Amino acid sequence: MTYADCLSAIRANYPLLVEEIASFRGLTDLLDWFQRTGQAQSPVDIIALDEFEYDLLIQLQPEREWLAFGIT
């Protein structure tokens, strides 16, 4: 599954979010958005899948869904 596939899957429920994150090309874009939008105050979890791959989870709002980014 590509990044574009993932964006398509969440577009129906979160069209504005997809507009914000569609241009991300790496971790720097994600972290810039994280600070700029105030998401830096949100809970975060990092799950190591192996020595090269991680999932970064960001809780969108208290008691709400989590947004996951795969990082290699």
PQR file with spaces between the fields and no chain letter, atoms N, CA, C, O and H, PARSE charges and radii, in Angstrom:
ATOM       1  N    MET     1       0.841   -1.171    0.000 -0.4000 1.5000
ATOM       2  CA   MET     1       0.000    0.000    0.000 -0.0000 2.0000
ATOM       3  C    MET     1       0.895    1.246    0.000  0.5500 1.7000
ATOM       4  O    MET     1       1.815    1.362    0.809 -0.5500 1.4000
ATOM       5  N    THR     2       0.614    2.154   -0.903 -0.4000 1.5000
ATOM       6  CA   THR     2       1.409    3.380   -1.004 -0.0000 2.0000
ATOM       7  C    THR     2       0.818    4.472   -0.114  0.5500 1.7000
ATOM       8  O    THR     2      -0.280    4.334    0.424 -0.5500 1.4000
ATOM       9  H    THR     2      -0.134    2.059   -1.560  0.4000 1.0000
ATOM      10  N    TYR     3       1.571    5.554    0.023 -0.4000 1.5000
ATOM      11  CA   TYR     3       1.088    6.702    0.797 -0.0000 2.0000
ATOM      12  C    TYR     3      -0.196    7.253    0.171  0.5500 1.7000
ATOM      13  O    TYR     3      -1.133    7.606    0.888 -0.5500 1.4000
ATOM      14  H    TYR     3       2.463    5.666   -0.415  0.4000 1.0000
ATOM      15  N    ALA     4      -0.243    7.328   -1.152 -0.4000 1.5000
ATOM      16  CA   ALA     4      -1.448    7.806   -1.848 -0.0000 2.0000
ATOM      17  C    ALA     4      -2.649    6.903   -1.557  0.5500 1.7000
ATOM      18  O    ALA     4      -3.768    7.392   -1.400 -0.5500 1.4000
ATOM      19  H    ALA     4       0.517    7.042   -1.735  0.4000 1.0000
ATOM      20  N    ASP     5      -2.424    5.599   -1.484 -0.4000 1.5000
ATOM      21  CA   ASP     5      -3.500    4.661   -1.137 -0.0000 2.0000
ATOM      22  C    ASP     5      -4.027    4.938    0.273  0.5500 1.7000
ATOM      23  O    ASP     5      -5.236    4.930    0.509 -0.5500 1.4000
ATOM      24  H    ASP     5      -1.515    5.202   -1.611  0.4000 1.0000
ATOM      25  N    CYS     6      -3.116    5.178    1.187 -0.4000 1.5000
ATOM      26  CA   CYS     6      -3.500    5.466    2.575 -0.0000 2.0000
ATOM      27  C    CYS     6      -4.309    6.753    2.655  0.5500 1.7000
ATOM      28  O    CYS     6      -5.307    6.820    3.371 -0.5500 1.4000
ATOM      29  H    CYS     6      -2.135    5.184    0.995  0.4000 1.0000
ATOM      30  N    LEU     7      -3.878    7.776    1.918 -0.4000 1.5000
ATOM      31  CA   LEU     7      -4.607    9.045    1.918 -0.0000 2.0000
ATOM      32  C    LEU     7      -6.016    8.848    1.373  0.5500 1.7000
ATOM      33  O    LEU     7      -6.974    9.406    1.909 -0.5500 1.4000
ATOM      34  H    LEU     7      -3.066    7.721    1.336  0.4000 1.0000
ATOM      35  N    SER     8      -6.147    8.067    0.325 -0.4000 1.5000
ATOM      36  CA   SER     8      -7.469    7.793   -0.247 -0.0000 2.0000
ATOM      37  C    SER     8      -8.371    7.101    0.766  0.5500 1.7000
ATOM      38  O    SER     8      -9.570    7.375    0.822 -0.5500 1.4000
ATOM      39  H    SER     8      -5.369    7.613   -0.111  0.4000 1.0000
ATOM      40  N    ALA     9      -7.806    6.220    1.553 -0.4000 1.5000
ATOM      41  CA   ALA     9      -8.587    5.466    2.529 -0.0000 2.0000
ATOM      42  C    ALA     9      -9.148    6.360    3.637  0.5500 1.7000
ATOM      43  O    ALA     9     -10.221    6.073    4.168 -0.5500 1.4000
ATOM      44  H    ALA     9      -6.833    5.997    1.507  0.4000 1.0000
ATOM      45  N    ILE    10      -8.449    7.432    3.995 -0.4000 1.5000
ATOM      46  CA   ILE    10      -8.938    8.299    5.081 -0.0000 2.0000
ATOM      47  C    ILE    10      -9.637    9.567    4.573  0.5500 1.7000
ATOM      48  O    ILE    10     -10.215   10.314    5.362 -0.5500 1.4000
ATOM      49  H    ILE    10      -7.578    7.665    3.564  0.4000 1.0000
ATOM      50  N    ARG    11      -9.586    9.804    3.280 -0.4000 1.5000
ATOM      51  CA   ARG    11     -10.174   11.031    2.705 -0.0000 2.0000
ATOM      52  C    ARG    11     -11.671   11.161    3.001  0.5500 1.7000
ATOM      53  O    ARG    11     -12.138   12.270    3.258 -0.5500 1.4000
ATOM      54  H    ARG    11      -9.117    9.197    2.639  0.4000 1.0000
ATOM      55  N    ALA    12     -12.424   10.086    2.972 -0.4000 1.5000
ATOM      56  CA   ALA    12     -13.877   10.152    3.182 -0.0000 2.0000
ATOM      57  C    ALA    12     -14.235   10.692    4.562  0.5500 1.7000
ATOM      58  O    ALA    12     -15.204   11.438    4.707 -0.5500 1.4000
ATOM      59  H    ALA    12     -12.045    9.184    2.763  0.4000 1.0000
ATOM      60  N    ASN    13     -13.462   10.320    5.568 -0.4000 1.5000
ATOM      61  CA   ASN    13     -13.755   10.758    6.936 -0.0000 2.0000
ATOM      62  C    ASN    13     -13.009   12.017    7.354  0.5500 1.7000
ATOM      63  O    ASN    13     -13.476   12.752    8.225 -0.5500 1.4000
ATOM      64  H    ASN    13     -12.675    9.714    5.450  0.4000 1.0000
ATOM      65  N    TYR    14     -11.853   12.275    6.742 -0.4000 1.5000
ATOM      66  CA   TYR    14     -11.019   13.409    7.146 -0.0000 2.0000
ATOM      67  C    TYR    14     -10.470   14.158    5.936  0.5500 1.7000
ATOM      68  O    TYR    14      -9.253   14.209    5.753 -0.5500 1.4000
ATOM      69  H    TYR    14     -11.474   11.679    6.034  0.4000 1.0000
ATOM      70  N    PRO    15     -11.334   14.738    5.109 -0.5600 1.5000
ATOM      71  CA   PRO    15     -10.844   15.397    3.894  0.2800 2.0000
ATOM      72  C    PRO    15      -9.906   16.579    4.175  0.5500 1.7000
ATOM      73  O    PRO    15      -8.945   16.782    3.434 -0.5500 1.4000
ATOM      74  N    LEU    16     -10.162   17.347    5.213 -0.4000 1.5000
ATOM      75  CA   LEU    16      -9.292   18.486    5.522 -0.0000 2.0000
ATOM      76  C    LEU    16      -7.920   18.031    6.000  0.5500 1.7000
ATOM      77  O    LEU    16      -6.905   18.645    5.669 -0.5500 1.4000
ATOM      78  H    LEU    16     -10.943   17.182    5.815  0.4000 1.0000
ATOM      79  N    LEU    17      -7.892   16.961    6.772 -0.4000 1.5000
ATOM      80  CA   LEU    17      -6.618   16.407    7.229 -0.0000 2.0000
ATOM      81  C    LEU    17      -5.796   15.917    6.050  0.5500 1.7000
ATOM      82  O    LEU    17      -4.588   16.147    5.996 -0.5500 1.4000
ATOM      83  H    LEU    17      -8.716   16.462    7.040  0.4000 1.0000
ATOM      84  N    VAL    18      -6.436   15.247    5.110 -0.4000 1.5000
ATOM      85  CA   VAL    18      -5.729   14.739    3.935 -0.0000 2.0000
ATOM      86  C    VAL    18      -5.125   15.899    3.138  0.5500 1.7000
ATOM      87  O    VAL    18      -4.009   15.787    2.632 -0.5500 1.4000
ATOM      88  H    VAL    18      -7.417   15.060    5.154  0.4000 1.0000
ATOM      89  N    GLU    19      -5.852   17.002    3.026 -0.4000 1.5000
ATOM      90  CA   GLU    19      -5.299   18.174    2.338 -0.0000 2.0000
ATOM      91  C    GLU    19      -4.026   18.670    3.016  0.5500 1.7000
ATOM      92  O    GLU    19      -3.086   19.089    2.341 -0.5500 1.4000
ATOM      93  H    GLU    19      -6.759   17.093    3.437  0.4000 1.0000
ATOM      94  N    GLU    20      -3.994   18.623    4.337 -0.4000 1.5000
ATOM      95  CA   GLU    20      -2.826   19.092    5.084 -0.0000 2.0000
ATOM      96  C    GLU    20      -1.619   18.177    4.926  0.5500 1.7000
ATOM      97  O    GLU    20      -0.490   18.656    4.824 -0.5500 1.4000
ATOM      98  H    GLU    20      -4.758   18.282    4.885  0.4000 1.0000
ATOM      99  N    ILE    21      -1.842   16.872    4.906 -0.4000 1.5000
ATOM     100  CA   ILE    21      -0.720   15.934    4.967 -0.0000 2.0000
ATOM     101  C    ILE    21      -0.356   15.305    3.622  0.5500 1.7000
ATOM     102  O    ILE    21       0.630   14.573    3.534 -0.5500 1.4000
ATOM     103  H    ILE    21      -2.759   16.482    4.990  0.4000 1.0000
ATOM     104  N    ALA    22      -1.128   15.576    2.585 -0.4000 1.5000
ATOM     105  CA   ALA    22      -0.901   14.933    1.287 -0.0000 2.0000
ATOM     106  C    ALA    22       0.476   15.251    0.698  0.5500 1.7000
ATOM     107  O    ALA    22       1.038   14.431   -0.029 -0.5500 1.4000
ATOM     108  H    ALA    22      -1.929   16.171    2.657  0.4000 1.0000
ATOM     109  N    SER    23       1.014   16.404    0.995 -0.4000 1.5000
ATOM     110  CA   SER    23       2.295   16.805    0.394 -0.0000 2.0000
ATOM     111  C    SER    23       3.513   16.326    1.186  0.5500 1.7000
ATOM     112  O    SER    23       4.646   16.589    0.781 -0.5500 1.4000
ATOM     113  H    SER    23       0.558   17.070    1.585  0.4000 1.0000
ATOM     114  N    PHE    24       3.307   15.641    2.286 -0.4000 1.5000
ATOM     115  CA   PHE    24       4.440   15.186    3.096 -0.0000 2.0000
ATOM     116  C    PHE    24       5.340   14.262    2.287  0.5500 1.7000
ATOM     117  O    PHE    24       4.863   13.363    1.594 -0.5500 1.4000
ATOM     118  H    PHE    24       2.387   15.427    2.615  0.4000 1.0000
ATOM     119  N    ARG    25       6.635   14.489    2.380 -0.4000 1.5000
ATOM     120  CA   ARG    25       7.609   13.651    1.677 -0.0000 2.0000
ATOM     121  C    ARG    25       8.629   13.017    2.620  0.5500 1.7000
ATOM     122  O    ARG    25       9.517   12.280    2.191 -0.5500 1.4000
ATOM     123  H    ARG    25       7.023   15.219    2.942  0.4000 1.0000
ATOM     124  N    GLY    26       8.487   13.315    3.906 -0.4000 1.5000
ATOM     125  CA   GLY    26       9.425   12.731    4.852 -0.0000 2.0000
ATOM     126  C    GLY    26       9.117   13.158    6.275  0.5500 1.7000
ATOM     127  O    GLY    26       8.143   13.866    6.534 -0.5500 1.4000
ATOM     128  H    GLY    26       7.766   13.913    4.255  0.4000 1.0000
ATOM     129  N    LEU    27       9.949   12.724    7.174 -0.4000 1.5000
ATOM     130  CA   LEU    27       9.770   12.990    8.591 -0.0000 2.0000
ATOM     131  C    LEU    27       9.834   14.480    8.906  0.5500 1.7000
ATOM     132  O    LEU    27       9.133   14.944    9.805 -0.5500 1.4000
ATOM     133  H    LEU    27      10.740   12.150    6.964  0.4000 1.0000
ATOM     134  N    THR    28      10.649   15.230    8.197 -0.4000 1.5000
ATOM     135  CA   THR    28      10.750   16.672    8.427 -0.0000 2.0000
ATOM     136  C    THR    28       9.406   17.354    8.191  0.5500 1.7000
ATOM     137  O    THR    28       8.995   18.205    8.980 -0.5500 1.4000
ATOM     138  H    THR    28      11.219   14.853    7.467  0.4000 1.0000
ATOM     139  N    ASP    29       8.720   16.986    7.111 -0.4000 1.5000
ATOM     140  CA   ASP    29       7.398   17.550    6.835 -0.0000 2.0000
ATOM     141  C    ASP    29       6.418   17.217    7.955  0.5500 1.7000
ATOM     142  O    ASP    29       5.641   18.069    8.383 -0.5500 1.4000
ATOM     143  H    ASP    29       9.054   16.295    6.470  0.4000 1.0000
ATOM     144  N    LEU    30       6.460   15.992    8.419 -0.4000 1.5000
ATOM     145  CA   LEU    30       5.575   15.563    9.497 -0.0000 2.0000
ATOM     146  C    LEU    30       5.846   16.353   10.771  0.5500 1.7000
ATOM     147  O    LEU    30       4.912   16.849   11.400 -0.5500 1.4000
ATOM     148  H    LEU    30       7.092   15.300    8.071  0.4000 1.0000
ATOM     149  N    LEU    31       7.103   16.475   11.155 -0.4000 1.5000
ATOM     150  CA   LEU    31       7.444   17.178   12.393 -0.0000 2.0000
ATOM     151  C    LEU    31       7.131   18.667   12.299  0.5500 1.7000
ATOM     152  O    LEU    31       6.699   19.264   13.284 -0.5500 1.4000
ATOM     153  H    LEU    31       7.863   16.071   10.644  0.4000 1.0000
ATOM     154  N    ASP    32       7.341   19.278   11.135 -0.4000 1.5000
ATOM     155  CA   ASP    32       6.973   20.686   10.945 -0.0000 2.0000
ATOM     156  C    ASP    32       5.471   20.876   11.142  0.5500 1.7000
ATOM     157  O    ASP    32       5.047   21.799   11.838 -0.5500 1.4000
ATOM     158  H    ASP    32       7.692   18.792   10.334  0.4000 1.0000
ATOM     159  N    TRP    33       4.668   20.006   10.531 -0.4000 1.5000
ATOM     160  CA   TRP    33       3.219   20.060   10.688 -0.0000 2.0000
ATOM     161  C    TRP    33       2.825   19.833   12.143  0.5500 1.7000
ATOM     162  O    TRP    33       1.934   20.500   12.669 -0.5500 1.4000
ATOM     163  H    TRP    33       5.012   19.257    9.966  0.4000 1.0000
ATOM     164  N    PHE    34       3.488   18.901   12.771 -0.4000 1.5000
ATOM     165  CA   PHE    34       3.230   18.539   14.166 -0.0000 2.0000
ATOM     166  C    PHE    34       3.353   19.765   15.063  0.5500 1.7000
ATOM     167  O    PHE    34       2.502   19.990   15.924 -0.5500 1.4000
ATOM     168  H    PHE    34       4.212   18.359   12.343  0.4000 1.0000
ATOM     169  N    GLN    35       4.392   20.552   14.870 -0.4000 1.5000
ATOM     170  CA   GLN    35       4.589   21.762   15.671 -0.0000 2.0000
ATOM     171  C    GLN    35       3.660   22.889   15.240  0.5500 1.7000
ATOM     172  O    GLN    35       3.048   23.550   16.078 -0.5500 1.4000
ATOM     173  H    GLN    35       5.083   20.370   14.170  0.4000 1.0000
ATOM     174  N    ARG    36       3.557   23.103   13.950 -0.4000 1.5000
ATOM     175  CA   ARG    36       2.785   24.231   13.413 -0.0000 2.0000
ATOM     176  C    ARG    36       1.305   24.152   13.799  0.5500 1.7000
ATOM     177  O    ARG    36       0.690   25.187   14.055 -0.5500 1.4000
ATOM     178  H    ARG    36       4.054   22.566   13.269  0.4000 1.0000
ATOM     179  N    THR    37       0.727   22.968   13.847 -0.4000 1.5000
ATOM     180  CA   THR    37      -0.696   22.803   14.104 -0.0000 2.0000
ATOM     181  C    THR    37      -1.042   22.582   15.574  0.5500 1.7000
ATOM     182  O    THR    37      -2.215   22.434   15.917 -0.5500 1.4000
ATOM     183  H    THR    37       1.227   22.127   13.640  0.4000 1.0000
ATOM     184  N    GLY    38      -0.043   22.559   16.435 -0.4000 1.5000
ATOM     185  CA   GLY    38      -0.309   22.328   17.843 -0.0000 2.0000
ATOM     186  C    GLY    38      -0.457   20.859   18.210  0.5500 1.7000
ATOM     187  O    GLY    38      -0.763   20.529   19.355 -0.5500 1.4000
ATOM     188  H    GLY    38       0.910   22.680   16.156  0.4000 1.0000
ATOM     189  N    GLN    39      -0.240   19.977   17.238 -0.4000 1.5000
ATOM     190  CA   GLN    39      -0.316   18.544   17.527 -0.0000 2.0000
ATOM     191  C    GLN    39       0.786   18.108   18.490  0.5500 1.7000
ATOM     192  O    GLN    39       0.731   17.009   19.041 -0.5500 1.4000
ATOM     193  H    GLN    39       0.009   20.245   16.307  0.4000 1.0000
ATOM     194  N    ALA    40       1.777   18.958   18.693 -0.4000 1.5000
ATOM     195  CA   ALA    40       2.876   18.614   19.602 -0.0000 2.0000
ATOM     196  C    ALA    40       2.372   18.420   21.034  0.5500 1.7000
ATOM     197  O    ALA    40       3.074   17.845   21.866 -0.5500 1.4000
ATOM     198  H    ALA    40       1.822   19.851   18.245  0.4000 1.0000
ATOM     199  N    GLN    41       1.173   18.894   21.318 -0.4000 1.5000
ATOM     200  CA   GLN    41       0.576   18.692   22.638 -0.0000 2.0000
ATOM     201  C    GLN    41      -0.183   17.374   22.731  0.5500 1.7000
ATOM     202  O    GLN    41      -0.647   17.001   23.809 -0.5500 1.4000
ATOM     203  H    GLN    41       0.603   19.361   20.643  0.4000 1.0000
ATOM     204  N    SER    42      -0.312   16.674   21.621 -0.4000 1.5000
ATOM     205  CA   SER    42      -1.066   15.419   21.557 -0.0000 2.0000
ATOM     206  C    SER    42      -0.217   14.235   22.006  0.5500 1.7000
ATOM     207  O    SER    42       1.007   14.257   21.877 -0.5500 1.4000
ATOM     208  H    SER    42       0.065   16.977   20.746  0.4000 1.0000
ATOM     209  N    PRO    43      -0.871   13.202   22.535 -0.5600 1.5000
ATOM     210  CA   PRO    43      -0.129   11.980   22.852  0.2800 2.0000
ATOM     211  C    PRO    43       0.477   11.370   21.583  0.5500 1.7000
ATOM     212  O    PRO    43      -0.113   11.415   20.504 -0.5500 1.4000
ATOM     213  N    VAL    44       1.663   10.805   21.750 -0.4000 1.5000
ATOM     214  CA   VAL    44       2.398   10.188   20.649 -0.0000 2.0000
ATOM     215  C    VAL    44       2.908    8.839   21.130  0.5500 1.7000
ATOM     216  O    VAL    44       3.253    8.668   22.299 -0.5500 1.4000
ATOM     217  H    VAL    44       2.143   10.768   22.627  0.4000 1.0000
ATOM     218  N    ASP    45       2.948    7.895   20.216 -0.4000 1.5000
ATOM     219  CA   ASP    45       3.535    6.597   20.517 -0.0000 2.0000
ATOM     220  C    ASP    45       4.392    6.191   19.329  0.5500 1.7000
ATOM     221  O    ASP    45       4.012    6.419   18.181 -0.5500 1.4000
ATOM     222  H    ASP    45       2.667    8.034   19.266  0.4000 1.0000
ATOM     223  N    ILE    46       5.523    5.601   19.593 -0.4000 1.5000
ATOM     224  CA   ILE    46       6.401    5.103   18.540 -0.0000 2.0000
ATOM     225  C    ILE    46       6.561    3.606   18.756  0.5500 1.7000
ATOM     226  O    ILE    46       6.961    3.156   19.829 -0.5500 1.4000
ATOM     227  H    ILE    46       5.832    5.416   20.526  0.4000 1.0000
ATOM     228  N    ILE    47       6.241    2.845   17.715 -0.4000 1.5000
ATOM     229  CA   ILE    47       6.315    1.395   17.800 -0.0000 2.0000
ATOM     230  C    ILE    47       7.400    0.912   16.850  0.5500 1.7000
ATOM     231  O    ILE    47       7.323    1.146   15.643 -0.5500 1.4000
ATOM     232  H    ILE    47       5.915    3.211   16.843  0.4000 1.0000
ATOM     233  N    ALA    48       8.405    0.241   17.388 -0.4000 1.5000
ATOM     234  CA   ALA    48       9.473   -0.320   16.569 -0.0000 2.0000
ATOM     235  C    ALA    48       8.988   -1.631   15.954  0.5500 1.7000
ATOM     236  O    ALA    48       8.590   -2.558   16.660 -0.5500 1.4000
ATOM     237  H    ALA    48       8.468    0.051   18.367  0.4000 1.0000
ATOM     238  N    LEU    49       9.030   -1.687   14.631 -0.4000 1.5000
ATOM     239  CA   LEU    49       8.642   -2.909   13.935 -0.0000 2.0000
ATOM     240  C    LEU    49       9.842   -3.821   13.737  0.5500 1.7000
ATOM     241  O    LEU    49       9.737   -5.042   13.844 -0.5500 1.4000
ATOM     242  H    LEU    49       9.354   -0.935   14.057  0.4000 1.0000
ATOM     243  N    ASP    50      10.964   -3.219   13.452 -0.4000 1.5000
ATOM     244  CA   ASP    50      12.256   -3.891   13.393 -0.0000 2.0000
ATOM     245  C    ASP    50      13.315   -2.804   13.516  0.5500 1.7000
ATOM     246  O    ASP    50      12.990   -1.674   13.883 -0.5500 1.4000
ATOM     247  H    ASP    50      11.050   -2.227   13.366  0.4000 1.0000
ATOM     248  N    GLU    51      14.557   -3.114   13.222 -0.4000 1.5000
ATOM     249  CA   GLU    51      15.611   -2.118   13.429 -0.0000 2.0000
ATOM     250  C    GLU    51      15.569   -0.965   12.422  0.5500 1.7000
ATOM     251  O    GLU    51      16.263    0.034   12.609 -0.5500 1.4000
ATOM     252  H    GLU    51      14.820   -4.032   12.924  0.4000 1.0000
ATOM     253  N    PHE    52      14.769   -1.086   11.358 -0.4000 1.5000
ATOM     254  CA   PHE    52      14.717   -0.049   10.326 -0.0000 2.0000
ATOM     255  C    PHE    52      13.348    0.607   10.159  0.5500 1.7000
ATOM     256  O    PHE    52      13.246    1.648    9.510 -0.5500 1.4000
ATOM     257  H    PHE    52      14.205   -1.898   11.206  0.4000 1.0000
ATOM     258  N    GLU    53      12.311    0.031   10.722 -0.4000 1.5000
ATOM     259  CA   GLU    53      10.957    0.529   10.497 -0.0000 2.0000
ATOM     260  C    GLU    53      10.243    0.811   11.813  0.5500 1.7000
ATOM     261  O    GLU    53      10.333    0.052   12.778 -0.5500 1.4000
ATOM     262  H    GLU    53      12.393   -0.814   11.249  0.4000 1.0000
ATOM     263  N    TYR    54       9.531    1.931   11.811 -0.4000 1.5000
ATOM     264  CA   TYR    54       8.778    2.357   12.985 -0.0000 2.0000
ATOM     265  C    TYR    54       7.408    2.845   12.545  0.5500 1.7000
ATOM     266  O    TYR    54       7.241    3.301   11.414 -0.5500 1.4000
ATOM     267  H    TYR    54       9.457    2.548   11.027  0.4000 1.0000
ATOM     268  N    ASP    55       6.436    2.752   13.427 -0.4000 1.5000
ATOM     269  CA   ASP    55       5.152    3.412   13.245 -0.0000 2.0000
ATOM     270  C    ASP    55       5.092    4.538   14.261  0.5500 1.7000
ATOM     271  O    ASP    55       5.314    4.324   15.452 -0.5500 1.4000
ATOM     272  H    ASP    55       6.572    2.382   14.346  0.4000 1.0000
ATOM     273  N    LEU    56       4.792    5.733   13.787 -0.4000 1.5000
ATOM     274  CA   LEU    56       4.616    6.900   14.642 -0.0000 2.0000
ATOM     275  C    LEU    56       3.122    7.157   14.723  0.5500 1.7000
ATOM     276  O    LEU    56       2.481    7.412   13.703 -0.5500 1.4000
ATOM     277  H    LEU    56       4.612    5.907   12.819  0.4000 1.0000
ATOM     278  N    LEU    57       2.563    7.093   15.918 -0.4000 1.5000
ATOM     279  CA   LEU    57       1.132    7.271   16.136 -0.0000 2.0000
ATOM     280  C    LEU    57       0.903    8.604   16.840  0.5500 1.7000
ATOM     281  O    LEU    57       1.558    8.910   17.836 -0.5500 1.4000
ATOM     282  H    LEU    57       3.083    6.886   16.746  0.4000 1.0000
ATOM     283  N    ILE    58      -0.035    9.394   16.312 -0.4000 1.5000
ATOM     284  CA   ILE    58      -0.381   10.686   16.882 -0.0000 2.0000
ATOM     285  C    ILE    58      -1.878   10.687   17.148  0.5500 1.7000
ATOM     286  O    ILE    58      -2.674   10.431   16.245 -0.5500 1.4000
ATOM     287  H    ILE    58      -0.567    9.145   15.503  0.4000 1.0000
ATOM     288  N    GLN    59      -2.262   10.973   18.385 -0.4000 1.5000
ATOM     289  CA   GLN    59      -3.685   11.041   18.695 -0.0000 2.0000
ATOM     290  C    GLN    59      -4.223   12.372   18.189  0.5500 1.7000
ATOM     291  O    GLN    59      -3.711   13.431   18.551 -0.5500 1.4000
ATOM     292  H    GLN    59      -1.616   11.181   19.120  0.4000 1.0000
ATOM     293  N    LEU    60      -5.254   12.318   17.353 -0.4000 1.5000
ATOM     294  CA   LEU    60      -5.767   13.527   16.719 -0.0000 2.0000
ATOM     295  C    LEU    60      -6.415   14.479   17.718  0.5500 1.7000
ATOM     296  O    LEU    60      -6.161   15.683   17.676 -0.5500 1.4000
ATOM     297  H    LEU    60      -5.669   11.457   17.059  0.4000 1.0000
ATOM     298  N    GLN    61      -7.229   13.967   18.594 -0.4000 1.5000
ATOM     299  CA   GLN    61      -7.871   14.747   19.644 -0.0000 2.0000
ATOM     300  C    GLN    61      -8.040   13.826   20.837  0.5500 1.7000
ATOM     301  O    GLN    61      -8.048   12.605   20.675 -0.5500 1.4000
ATOM     302  H    GLN    61      -7.434   12.989   18.628  0.4000 1.0000
ATOM     303  N    PRO    62      -8.174   14.383   22.030 -0.5600 1.5000
ATOM     304  CA   PRO    62      -8.381   13.512   23.193  0.2800 2.0000
ATOM     305  C    PRO    62      -9.566   12.576   22.970  0.5500 1.7000
ATOM     306  O    PRO    62     -10.622   12.989   22.490 -0.5500 1.4000
ATOM     307  N    GLU    63      -9.371   11.326   23.322 -0.4000 1.5000
ATOM     308  CA   GLU    63     -10.414   10.311   23.202 -0.0000 2.0000
ATOM     309  C    GLU    63     -10.839   10.047   21.757  0.5500 1.7000
ATOM     310  O    GLU    63     -11.946    9.560   21.531 -0.5500 1.4000
ATOM     311  H    GLU    63      -8.513   10.990   23.711  0.4000 1.0000
ATOM     312  N    ARG    64      -9.987   10.355   20.771 -0.4000 1.5000
ATOM     313  CA   ARG    64     -10.355   10.177   19.363 -0.0000 2.0000
ATOM     314  C    ARG    64      -9.376    9.229   18.684  0.5500 1.7000
ATOM     315  O    ARG    64      -8.544    8.593   19.332 -0.5500 1.4000
ATOM     316  H    ARG    64      -9.087   10.751   20.955  0.4000 1.0000
ATOM     317  N    GLU    65      -9.497    9.153   17.380 -0.4000 1.5000
ATOM     318  CA   GLU    65      -8.671    8.271   16.575 -0.0000 2.0000
ATOM     319  C    GLU    65      -7.205    8.682   16.606  0.5500 1.7000
ATOM     320  O    GLU    65      -6.844    9.808   16.947 -0.5500 1.4000
ATOM     321  H    GLU    65     -10.173    9.669   16.854  0.4000 1.0000
ATOM     322  N    TRP    66      -6.377    7.702   16.230 -0.4000 1.5000
ATOM     323  CA   TRP    66      -4.943    7.926   16.115 -0.0000 2.0000
ATOM     324  C    TRP    66      -4.583    7.948   14.638  0.5500 1.7000
ATOM     325  O    TRP    66      -5.152    7.205   13.838 -0.5500 1.4000
ATOM     326  H    TRP    66      -6.670    6.787   15.953  0.4000 1.0000
ATOM     327  N    LEU    67      -3.637    8.802   14.286 -0.4000 1.5000
ATOM     328  CA   LEU    67      -3.111    8.876   12.937 -0.0000 2.0000
ATOM     329  C    LEU    67      -1.754    8.183   12.950  0.5500 1.7000
ATOM     330  O    LEU    67      -0.897    8.514   13.769 -0.5500 1.4000
ATOM     331  H    LEU    67      -3.175    9.405   14.935  0.4000 1.0000
ATOM     332  N    ALA    68      -1.556    7.230   12.054 -0.4000 1.5000
ATOM     333  CA   ALA    68      -0.318    6.450   12.022 -0.0000 2.0000
ATOM     334  C    ALA    68       0.505    6.783   10.786  0.5500 1.7000
ATOM     335  O    ALA    68      -0.028    6.896    9.682 -0.5500 1.4000
ATOM     336  H    ALA    68      -2.252    6.962   11.389  0.4000 1.0000
ATOM     337  N    PHE    69       1.808    6.939   10.983 -0.4000 1.5000
ATOM     338  CA   PHE    69       2.754    7.142    9.889 -0.0000 2.0000
ATOM     339  C    PHE    69       3.814    6.062    9.973  0.5500 1.7000
ATOM     340  O    PHE    69       4.419    5.864   11.027 -0.5500 1.4000
ATOM     341  H    PHE    69       2.241    6.848   11.880  0.4000 1.0000
ATOM     342  N    GLY    70       4.040    5.365    8.875 -0.4000 1.5000
ATOM     343  CA   GLY    70       5.121    4.393    8.809 -0.0000 2.0000
ATOM     344  C    GLY    70       6.415    5.101    8.456  0.5500 1.7000
ATOM     345  O    GLY    70       6.455    5.892    7.513 -0.5500 1.4000
ATOM     346  H    GLY    70       3.548    5.526    8.020  0.4000 1.0000
ATOM     347  N    ILE    71       7.466    4.826    9.200 -0.4000 1.5000
ATOM     348  CA   ILE    71       8.761    5.478    8.989 -0.0000 2.0000
ATOM     349  C    ILE    71       9.812    4.404    8.770  0.5500 1.7000
ATOM     350  O    ILE    71       9.951    3.479    9.570 -0.5500 1.4000
ATOM     351  H    ILE    71       7.434    4.184    9.966  0.4000 1.0000
ATOM     352  N    THR    72      10.554    4.538    7.671 -0.4000 1.5000
ATOM     353  CA   THR    72      11.643    3.586    7.415 -0.0000 2.0000
ATOM     354  C    THR    72      12.947    4.322    7.283  0.5500 1.7000
ATOM     355  O    THR    72      13.987    3.701    7.066 -0.5500 1.4000
ATOM     356  H    THR    72      10.441    5.290    7.021  0.4000 1.0000
